[in-house]
Amino acid sequence: HEWGKGLSGVSYRDDAIILAGDIGDTYDAVRLCLRQFKRCFRRVFYVPGNHDMWIRPKGAHSDEPSRFADSVAKLLALWQLCDEIGVDTGPAQLSPA
């Protein structure tokens, strides 16, 4: 979290980055990370990792058991979040052909 806050909001505006999973072990941590990178980079690509889909026990910095029935439900919510904030989850063209 602190590391992401230190990223320049202007130095990478023409760049793309691939976040290759395990960026957070709660939905809220993943959301925070994706938003921080989206603030800094022109394009953000995200591939969920196994830790991103974990559902932490209730009370372990998480209310996820009441939010998601299982890891598949959490994955679908993460993909929906990506759609909402403009993070790519599939292939995309970065420059004109």
Secondary structure, 3 states (H helix, E strand, C coil): CHHHHCCCCCCCCCCEEEECCCCCCCHHHHHHHHHHHHHHCCEEEECCCCCCCCCCCCCCCCCHHHHCCCHHHHHHHHHHHHHHHCCECCCCCCCCC
